[in-house]
Amino acid sequence: MTARPRRLARIAAALAAGATLLAVTGCTQQGDGSTSHAASATATSTAPLRTIAAKAGLRVGVAVNTDQLADSAEYAKLVGQQFSTVTPENVMKWDATEPKLGTYDWTAADQLVAYAQQHDQLVRGHNLVWYQQLPAWLTAAAPSMSADQLRQVLKDHITAEVTHFKGKIWQWDVVNEAFDDTGQLRDDIFLEKLGPGYIADAFRWAHAADPDAKLFLNDYGIEDAGMKSTAELQFVQDLKSQGVPIDGVGFETHVDSTYAEPDLETELMRFAQAGFDVAVTEADVRAQTPIDADQVKTQSGIFADTVSACLDVPQCISYTIWGLDDKDSWVPSTFPGTGGATLYDEDLKPKPQFAAVQKALARGVATAKKRVK
């Protein structure tokens, strides 16, 4: 992959930021300017990402597998030590929270929220409306429901969930992946029965249940210029012009390292300049397996660039990595023949990608004064 001018500039900036990272971590450099292996190990153990990110004015988060959080002490330790926000991978989705119509199960989600509170972390609620992971009862019943019936079911679900967690959620992904790859609203049961107005309704209902939570539209494939990002920008601008209480747009940022790197900063800035908060919500960088040293280098560079893109846009309020470690990553099963998409290996050891994120965050410390609080 050919480096873009922006990446070259960031490499130079990262070198300048090296002194900041070394000061935070206590690393020592060799005579040739490289960092010793022992020093690198010290860096990853003594400079948590959340500590460096806080100095840069950014929240850094991770999507949490709550089974692992409960079963693995090391997993739980890393989640609390390294990150200042958490996102539930699955336990706030509709199939988990309302397994039967009108019967709610908040157990696993409550446990994650309690963990976050114990570790001084904010929570991204993920998600309220999505065309996938719907409860079986809804999938079966929705086709025969009237529009009024489905609207009431949707309103009741959103209201119940947001009310239950009122005051405990920083950002809600209110509607997830509402657009298809062509930039059209996704042809799912909600659009078919309710029309595009269901999205505005979802935001209004969520806001009514918790006026203090930040409300986001979240999607993939908007990290680069194209039909989809342009369509979503126009859509959220239209929502805002109608008085719909939408605060921000989430950029999932699932990246395949074999393709051209998206111009994330430009797209973040386009939405920010239109008056929205933005966030990187599900970042990972997959590579073809087996993964060699060159691929690791490319992955590390992409992670660094996406962090820097967020840092360089003052309205980018959080950067979240989708999954702590490669063992529990969704990538291999979804994209066969790929993997290595996270910052930790299958033994929960930090990879070079972790150090790349550290350095990118350290670079942001020098420009923290430009960021919104």
C-alpha positions as CSV (number, residue, x, y, z in Angstrom):
1,M,0.0,0.0,0.0
2,T,1.4,3.4,-1.0
3,A,1.6,5.8,1.8
4,R,-0.5,9.0,1.4
5,P,1.0,12.4,2.1
6,R,-1.0,12.6,5.3
7,R,0.5,9.4,6.5
8,L,4.0,10.6,5.8
9,A,3.3,13.8,7.7
10,R,2.0,11.8,10.6
11,I,5.1,9.6,10.6
12,A,7.2,12.7,11.1
13,A,4.8,14.0,13.7
14,A,4.9,10.6,15.5
15,L,8.7,10.9,15.7
16,A,8.3,14.2,17.3
17,A,5.8,12.7,19.7
18,G,8.2,10.0,20.7
19,A,9.6,12.1,23.4
20,T,6.1,12.5,24.9
21,L,5.5,8.8,24.8
22,L,8.9,8.0,26.3
23,A,8.3,10.5,29.1
24,V,5.0,8.9,29.9
25,T,6.2,5.3,29.7
26,G,9.7,5.6,31.0
27,C,11.2,3.9,27.9
28,T,14.8,4.4,27.0
29,Q,16.1,4.8,23.4
30,Q,19.2,3.1,21.9
31,G,22.0,5.1,20.2
32,D,20.4,4.5,16.8
33,G,17.1,6.1,18.0
34,S,15.2,2.8,18.3
35,T,13.5,1.6,21.4
36,S,14.8,-1.5,23.1
37,H,12.6,-4.6,23.3
38,A,12.6,-4.4,27.1
39,A,11.7,-0.7,27.0
40,S,8.8,-1.5,24.7
41,A,7.5,-4.1,27.2
42,T,7.7,-1.4,29.9
43,A,5.8,1.0,27.6
44,T,2.8,-1.3,27.1
45,S,2.6,-2.2,30.8
46,T,3.1,1.3,32.3
47,A,1.3,3.6,29.9
48,P,-2.4,2.6,29.6
49,L,-4.1,3.8,26.5
50,R,-6.7,5.6,28.6
51,T,-4.0,7.6,30.4
52,I,-2.4,8.9,27.2
53,A,-5.7,9.5,25.5
54,A,-6.9,11.5,28.5
55,K,-4.0,13.9,28.1
56,A,-5.0,14.2,24.4
57,G,-8.6,15.0,25.4
58,L,-10.0,11.8,23.9
59,R,-11.9,8.8,25.3
60,V,-10.6,5.5,24.1
61,G,-12.8,2.4,24.3
62,V,-13.2,-1.3,23.5
63,A,-16.2,-3.5,22.7
64,V,-16.5,-6.0,25.5
65,N,-17.3,-9.7,25.4
66,T,-19.2,-10.0,28.7
67,D,-18.7,-13.8,29.0
68,Q,-14.9,-13.2,28.9
69,L,-15.3,-10.3,31.3
70,A,-16.9,-12.6,33.8
71,D,-14.7,-15.6,33.2
72,S,-11.2,-14.2,32.6
73,A,-9.4,-12.2,35.3
74,E,-6.8,-11.1,32.8
75,Y,-9.3,-10.0,30.3
76,A,-11.2,-8.0,33.0
77,K,-8.0,-6.4,34.2
78,L,-7.0,-5.2,30.7
79,V,-10.4,-3.8,29.9
80,G,-10.4,-1.7,33.1
81,Q,-6.7,-0.8,32.9
82,Q,-6.5,0.3,29.3
83,F,-9.8,1.9,28.3
84,S,-12.0,4.8,29.4
85,T,-15.2,3.6,27.7
86,V,-16.8,0.3,27.0
87,T,-19.3,-0.9,24.4
88,P,-21.3,-4.1,24.9
89,E,-20.7,-6.4,21.9
90,N,-24.1,-8.1,22.2
91,V,-25.8,-7.7,25.6
92,M,-27.7,-4.5,24.8
93,K,-29.0,-5.7,21.4
94,W,-32.7,-6.4,21.1
95,D,-32.5,-10.2,21.1
96,A,-30.6,-10.1,24.4
97,T,-32.7,-7.5,26.2
98,E,-36.2,-8.5,25.2
99,P,-36.3,-12.2,24.6
100,K,-40.1,-12.3,24.9
101,L,-42.5,-9.5,24.0
102,G,-42.6,-7.2,27.0
103,T,-40.3,-9.3,29.0
104,Y,-36.9,-7.8,29.6
105,D,-33.6,-9.2,30.7
106,W,-31.0,-6.6,31.7
107,T,-28.8,-8.9,33.7
108,A,-25.7,-9.0,31.6
109,A,-25.9,-5.4,30.5
110,D,-26.4,-4.3,34.1
111,Q,-23.2,-6.2,35.0
112,L,-21.2,-4.4,32.3
113,V,-22.5,-1.0,33.4
114,A,-21.6,-1.8,37.0
115,Y,-18.1,-2.8,35.9
116,A,-17.7,0.4,34.0
117,Q,-18.8,2.5,37.0
118,Q,-16.3,0.6,39.2
119,H,-13.5,1.4,36.7
120,D,-14.5,5.1,36.0
121,Q,-15.5,4.3,32.5
122,L,-18.3,5.7,30.3
123,V,-20.6,3.4,28.4
124,R,-21.6,3.5,24.7
125,G,-25.0,1.8,24.4
126,H,-25.1,-0.5,21.4
127,N,-27.7,-0.6,19.9
128,L,-31.5,0.2,20.0
129,V,-32.6,-0.5,16.4
130,W,-30.8,-2.8,14.0
131,Y,-32.0,-5.1,11.2
132,Q,-29.9,-8.0,12.7
133,Q,-30.0,-9.8,16.1
134,L,-33.7,-9.2,16.4
135,P,-35.6,-11.5,18.9
136,A,-37.2,-14.5,17.2
137,W,-40.6,-13.5,18.3
138,L,-40.3,-10.2,16.5
139,T,-38.8,-11.7,13.3
140,A,-41.8,-14.1,13.2
141,A,-44.5,-11.6,14.0
142,A,-43.4,-8.4,12.3
143,P,-44.4,-9.4,8.7
144,S,-48.1,-9.7,9.8
145,M,-48.1,-6.7,12.1
146,S,-49.7,-3.5,11.0
147,A,-47.7,-0.4,10.9
148,D,-49.2,0.9,14.1
149,Q,-48.5,-2.3,15.9
150,L,-44.8,-2.4,14.8
151,R,-44.4,1.3,15.6
152,Q,-45.7,0.7,19.1
153,V,-43.5,-2.3,19.6
154,L,-40.5,-0.3,18.5
155,K,-41.4,2.6,20.7
156,D,-42.0,0.4,23.7
157,H,-38.6,-1.3,23.3
158,I,-36.6,1.9,22.9
159,T,-38.4,3.6,25.8
160,A,-37.9,0.6,28.1
161,E,-34.2,0.2,27.4
162,V,-33.2,3.8,27.5
163,T,-35.3,4.4,30.6
164,H,-33.7,1.4,32.3
165,F,-30.2,2.8,31.7
166,K,-31.1,6.5,32.1
167,G,-28.1,8.4,33.4
168,K,-25.7,5.5,32.8
169,I,-25.1,5.7,29.1
170,W,-22.9,8.3,27.5
171,Q,-23.7,7.6,23.8
172,W,-26.5,5.5,22.3
173,D,-26.2,4.0,18.9
174,V,-29.9,4.6,18.3
175,V,-30.2,3.3,14.8
176,N,-27.4,1.0,13.5
177,E,-26.5,0.4,9.8
178,A,-29.7,2.1,8.4
179,F,-28.2,2.4,5.0
180,D,-27.2,-0.3,2.5
181,D,-23.9,-0.3,0.5
182,T,-25.5,1.8,-2.4
183,G,-26.4,4.7,-0.1
184,Q,-30.1,3.8,0.0
185,L,-32.0,3.3,3.2
186,R,-31.8,-0.4,4.1
187,D,-34.8,-2.4,2.9
188,D,-35.6,-4.1,6.2
189,I,-38.9,-4.7,8.1
190,F,-38.8,-1.2,9.7
191,L,-38.5,0.7,6.4
192,E,-41.0,-1.6,4.7
193,K,-43.7,-1.2,7.4
194,L,-43.0,2.3,8.8
195,G,-41.2,4.2,6.1
196,P,-38.1,6.3,6.7
197,G,-39.8,8.2,9.5
198,Y,-39.0,5.4,11.9
199,I,-35.5,6.7,12.3
200,A,-36.6,10.2,13.4
201,D,-39.1,8.6,15.7
202,A,-36.4,6.4,17.2
203,F,-34.3,9.4,18.1
204,R,-37.3,11.3,19.5
205,W,-38.3,8.3,21.7
206,A,-34.7,7.8,22.9
207,H,-34.3,11.5,23.8
208,A,-37.6,11.6,25.6
209,A,-36.4,8.6,27.8
210,D,-33.0,10.1,28.6
211,P,-32.5,13.8,27.5
212,D,-28.9,13.7,28.6
213,A,-27.6,10.8,26.5
214,K,-25.8,11.6,23.3
215,L,-27.7,10.0,20.4
216,F,-25.8,8.6,17.4
217,L,-26.6,7.1,13.9
218,N,-24.0,4.4,13.5
219,D,-22.8,2.8,10.2
220,Y,-20.0,1.1,8.3
221,G,-18.6,2.1,4.9
222,I,-18.8,5.9,5.4
223,E,-15.1,6.3,6.2
224,D,-14.3,7.3,2.6
225,A,-16.0,9.7,0.2
226,G,-18.8,8.0,-1.9
227,M,-22.5,7.5,-2.4
228,K,-23.1,6.1,1.1
229,S,-21.3,8.8,3.1
230,T,-22.8,11.6,1.0
231,A,-26.3,10.1,1.4
232,E,-25.9,9.7,5.2
233,L,-24.6,13.2,5.6
234,Q,-27.6,14.6,3.7
235,F,-29.9,12.4,5.7
236,V,-28.6,13.5,9.2
237,Q,-28.6,17.1,8.1
238,D,-32.3,16.7,7.1
239,L,-33.0,15.2,10.5
240,K,-31.4,18.1,12.3
241,S,-33.3,20.6,10.2
242,Q,-36.5,19.0,11.3
243,G,-35.5,19.3,15.0
244,V,-34.8,15.6,15.5
245,P,-32.5,15.2,18.5
246,I,-29.5,13.6,16.8
247,D,-26.1,14.5,18.3
248,G,-23.6,12.5,16.3
249,V,-22.6,10.0,13.7
250,G,-20.6,6.8,14.4
251,F,-18.0,5.6,11.9
252,E,-17.5,1.8,12.5
253,T,-14.1,1.8,10.7
254,H,-13.7,-2.0,10.0
255,V,-10.7,-1.9,7.7
256,D,-9.2,-4.6,5.4
257,S,-5.5,-3.9,5.2
258,T,-5.3,-5.3,1.6
259,Y,-7.4,-2.4,0.2
260,A,-6.7,1.3,0.0
261,E,-6.8,3.0,3.4
262,P,-9.9,5.2,3.7
263,D,-9.6,9.0,4.0
264,L,-11.2,8.9,7.4
265,E,-10.2,12.4,8.6
266,T,-11.8,14.1,5.6
267,E,-15.1,12.3,6.2
268,L,-15.1,12.9,10.0
269,M,-14.5,16.5,9.3
270,R,-17.3,16.7,6.7
271,F,-19.8,15.5,9.3
272,A,-18.2,17.6,12.1
273,Q,-18.5,20.8,10.0
274,A,-22.2,20.1,9.5
275,G,-22.6,20.4,13.3
276,F,-22.3,16.8,14.5
277,D,-20.2,15.0,17.0
278,V,-18.4,12.1,15.4
279,A,-16.8,9.0,16.9
280,V,-14.9,6.0,15.7
281,T,-17.0,3.2,17.1
282,E,-15.9,-0.2,15.9
283,A,-12.3,0.0,14.7
284,D,-10.4,-3.1,13.7
285,V,-7.9,-3.8,11.0
286,R,-7.9,-7.3,9.5
287,A,-5.3,-8.9,7.3
288,Q,-5.0,-12.1,5.2
289,T,-3.8,-15.1,7.2
290,P,-1.1,-16.2,7.8
291,I,-0.1,-12.7,8.7
292,D,3.5,-11.7,8.0
293,A,5.7,-8.9,9.3
294,D,4.8,-6.6,6.4
295,Q,1.1,-7.0,7.1
296,V,1.6,-6.3,10.7
297,K,3.4,-3.1,9.8
298,T,0.5,-2.1,7.5
299,Q,-2.1,-2.9,10.1
300,S,-0.1,-0.8,12.7
301,G,0.0,2.1,10.3
302,I,-3.7,2.0,9.6
303,F,-4.5,1.9,13.3
304,A,-2.2,4.9,13.9
305,D,-3.8,6.8,11.0
306,T,-7.3,6.2,12.2
307,V,-6.5,7.3,15.7
308,S,-4.7,10.4,14.4
309,A,-7.7,11.1,12.1
310,C,-10.0,11.2,15.2
311,L,-7.5,13.3,17.2
312,D,-7.2,15.8,14.3
313,V,-11.0,16.5,14.3
314,P,-11.9,18.3,17.5
315,Q,-15.5,17.0,17.4
316,C,-14.3,13.3,17.4
317,I,-15.2,12.5,21.0
318,S,-14.2,8.8,21.2
319,Y,-12.3,6.0,19.5
320,T,-13.4,2.5,20.1
321,I,-11.8,-0.8,19.1
322,W,-14.1,-3.6,18.3
323,G,-12.9,-6.4,20.5
324,L,-10.0,-6.7,22.9
325,D,-8.1,-9.7,21.4
326,D,-7.8,-11.9,18.4
327,K,-9.2,-15.0,20.1
328,D,-12.6,-13.4,20.5
329,S,-12.7,-11.3,17.4
330,W,-15.7,-11.5,15.1
331,V,-13.4,-11.2,12.0
332,P,-12.3,-14.8,11.2
333,S,-15.8,-16.2,11.1
334,T,-17.2,-13.2,9.1
335,F,-14.3,-12.8,6.7
336,P,-12.8,-16.3,6.3
337,G,-9.1,-16.3,5.7
338,T,-8.5,-13.0,7.6
339,G,-7.7,-12.2,11.2
340,G,-5.3,-10.4,13.5
341,A,-7.7,-7.4,13.7
342,T,-7.3,-6.3,17.3
343,L,-4.5,-4.9,19.5
344,Y,-4.0,-8.1,21.6
345,D,-3.1,-11.6,20.5
346,E,-4.9,-14.8,21.5
347,D,-2.9,-15.0,24.7
348,L,-3.9,-11.4,25.7
349,K,-0.5,-10.1,24.9
350,P,-0.2,-6.6,23.3
351,K,0.9,-6.7,19.6
352,P,2.8,-4.1,17.6
353,Q,-0.6,-2.6,16.7
354,F,-1.0,-1.7,20.4
355,A,2.3,0.3,20.4
356,A,1.2,2.1,17.2
357,V,-2.0,3.3,18.9
358,Q,0.0,4.4,21.9
359,K,2.3,6.5,19.8
360,A,-0.6,8.0,17.8
361,L,-2.3,9.0,21.1
362,A,0.9,10.5,22.4
363,R,1.2,12.6,19.3
364,G,-2.3,14.0,20.1
365,V,-1.2,15.2,23.5
366,A,0.6,18.1,21.9
367,T,-2.6,19.2,20.1
368,A,-5.0,18.6,23.0
369,K,-5.9,22.2,23.4
370,K,-7.6,22.2,20.0
371,R,-10.1,19.5,21.0
372,V,-13.6,20.1,22.3
373,K,-14.3,18.9,25.8
